[in-house]
Amino acid sequence: MSDELNKIEDQLQEAMKKAIAHLEAELVKVRAGKASPNLVDGIVVDYYGSPVPISQVGNVGVADARTLTIQPWEKNMLQPIERAIIAANIGINPQNDGNIIRLFMPPLTEERRKELVKRAQGEGEHSKVAIRNLRRDAMEQVKKLQKNGLSEDVSKDAEKNIQDVTDRYIVLVDKHLAAKEKEIMTV
């Protein structure tokens, strides 16, 4: 029975690590006024009929703290890249000079910063809900094992371990959110 409990806890840890990784990926997309190539990660371009990420049709770089540059490998890709950025609605208008596309990050107002903090907190709340759902599923698996003959003491210990793991990951989510909020609110 302890093998099954270990398996449940290992699966729980792995799933919670994925939830944290997802949160980190989502928080990177919440831009804090600094140019980052991750800003265009989710944007796909129509490349001869196939949807392709921008990073696969051109070189994405950071020119300075507030400017992102996209140098397409083929000049005829300038227009499709520009259209894809506009369609992605990331709040930035691309500047096309015929060779390169520049994205200028506008300075953040206090109101916009607060909106970004709310968005980051919303992502954090989604992660917390996902972690709690994983905890619930693991607890249900332990209860099934208890019905199949697992002693009550062992099942209580397993439930306590599951709760401890959950608490650790919730604290980790809070740490990520605090760091992102600090980054956003720093002028």
PyMOL commands that set and color helices and strands:
alter all, ss='L'
color gray80, all
select helices_A, chain A and resi 2-29+37-40+54-56+75-88+110-147+152-185
alter helices_A, ss='H'
color red, helices_A
select strands_A, chain A and resi 44-47+50-53+58-64+67-72+94-96+101-104
alter strands_A, ss='S'
color yellow, strands_A
deselect
rebuild
show_as cartoon
